Structure formats: C-alpha cells, structure tokens
Amino acid sequence: MAETHTTASLAPAATERPRGGQGENAMAETRLKQIGGLLARQGIFVAFALFMIGFAIFSDRFLSVENIMSVLRAAAIIGVMALGVTVVVIGGNLDLSVGSMLSFSTVMVVDLHDKIGPGAAIGVTLVATLGLGAVNGLLVGVAKLNSLIVTLGMLSAIQGLTLIYSGGKNVDIANQDTTWFKIFGRGYIADIPTPIVIFALAAVVLHVVMAYTPFGRRVYATGGNQTAAVFSGIRRNRVVFATYLISATCVAISAIILGSRVMGSQNNVGQGYELQALAAVILGGTSLLGGAGTIWKTVIGVLILGFIQNGLLLLGFEYYVQWLVTWAVIILAVWLDIAAKRGRLWSPIA
C-alpha cells in the first residue's frame, strides 16, 4: 500500500513538469509576439534613435545647433513636397511626378525672375504647376487611370517640358544680393531660417485640413475604401483631383524655396526628389494602400531621412551612399508597414 501511495503521489508531479514547461514556452512565445508587434509598429523610430545615438557618439558636430538648423533647412524642401504626397497617398494614389515637377517649377521661377519680376514669377509658376497637377488629377480622378502609370509617365513628360522651356540650358538670377526673393531660401524669421518656418506652417495647415475638416475625412474615406466612399455620397473624382492640386501646390512652394536658396537651377535639379519624398511618407507610417497616415508622422519621416543623410556625411561617407541607405530604409519601412498589418514581423506562411 505504501508503495502504491508513493507512486500515486509522484505521478502528478511528473505530469506537471511538462505542463509547466509548456506554460513557460507559451509565455515566452507571447512575449516574442508582443516584442515583434511593437517593433513592427515602432521599429523605425527605434532604429532612428539608434542612428542618432551612434552619429552623436562618433561626431561631436552632429547635435550642434548649427548642424541641426542646417539639416532642418535642407530637409524643408523635401519636407514640403512630402506633405503634399502624403495627402495623395492617403487618398489611395501615388504621385511620382513631383521630382520632375520640381525641376520645371524651379527653372521657371528662376528664369522669370529677371524677366517679369519676382512677384509675378512666383504667381506664374504657381499657376503653371497647378496646371500640371490638374493634369494628374484629371487622368487619375476623372479618367480613373492607374496613378502609378500616369505619374510615372508625367515624370518623363514634365522633364521633357522642362528641357523644351529652358532650351537645355541652366538658368540663374542676375542680381542675387539685391532681390527680396532671397528671403524664401536664405532669409530668417525671428532668427529661424525661413524654409523651416514655411515647412512648419505647411505642416500645421495640412494637419488641420486632414484631421479636422470634412475634406480630410473624405480623403481618408476615399483611400480606405473607394467603393464604400462612393456609395456614401463622396465624389471620388473631385477628392482625387483636389489631392493632386494640393501636391502640386506643395511642389511649387518647394521650388520657390529651392530657387531662392540656390539663386539658379539646373534642368534636372529635382531628379530623385520623388524617391526621397515618398520614402519620408512611408517612413512616417502612411500606408501605400491608402486610408491611413498623418501629416505629423510624415514630418518625422522627413527628419529621419535628413538626419541619417547628414550623419553619413559627417562620418565621411560619400554622397552616393545616401541613396543606398535610402533604399534600405524604404525596404525596412515597407516591411514594417506590412508587419504592422499582420501583427508579426514574419509571415505565418513559410
């Protein structure tokens, strides 16, 4: 009997150990999933923090006020463009023409400066750029063509239009020290560089529009589910058309800043800017599928790119290394965006 009792008393203990081990494994797996979900949602910000810490350790100039202001001034040009692209992407479309549009607008505002004066040059450039945005809006919003194909074609078409307009020559402003036009790219407002002020104001205005107005809600609804939006009474064609006008307006503002800063322009000055603007939008968490994203997170995405590129230069890397890093960051951002939607870093199907 004692022997039977001993065996009976030991049996539960033997069976509880595997259960305890299974429980620990389950808890560990749950923790890993939680960590993976957190990295999927906030991983890019963790990476940015690590970049900032690393650059600050290896370069004593990185966190200086002068360097920070320099980065923000340079990032303002791409930043304003990225704000407009964010509105388009939230609406469920893409705009790859902004780089060539920036080239065209910068060449035009600089070329017309000495011919008709800076004020008139700004006005004409704004109208012409809005015309290009309207073409995108009509083809995508009204004709319902694929935005990727349309804006990719417009990228080439606008670059050709820029060469035709300038005759293949670069343009410059003659009296660079006396014109008031320089305030947009070289001036200061309350000791803050004007490009930074313009970028901040544009971000505030578009944030209010997207977060607190009926138009902003219609853009989110259109990008989230176009069919449901149409059945809800939203006129998709008008919404999409308006998003491309907003994008074109932002490009015109960036062109004015760039032209004022350089006081001249090459025909291909905007080449590659569409990649950087889109990278900033993706880094900010705006979904390429539409219907999700915020203006403020795009601002963060712009700062991430700006400080990473600046840090690489301070560490002695060549300029072209920035393009490789930008590519890697875009791939990482897209991966994290998809991972955030499925709740894990790796696909369950493998």
Helices and strands as residue ranges (DSSP letters): H 2-58, H 65-90, H 98-116, H 118-137, I 138-142, H 147-166, E 171-172, G 180-182, H 183-186, E 188-189, E 192-193, H 194-212, H 214-224, H 226-231, H 236-262, E 264-265, H 273-283, H 295-314, H 321-342
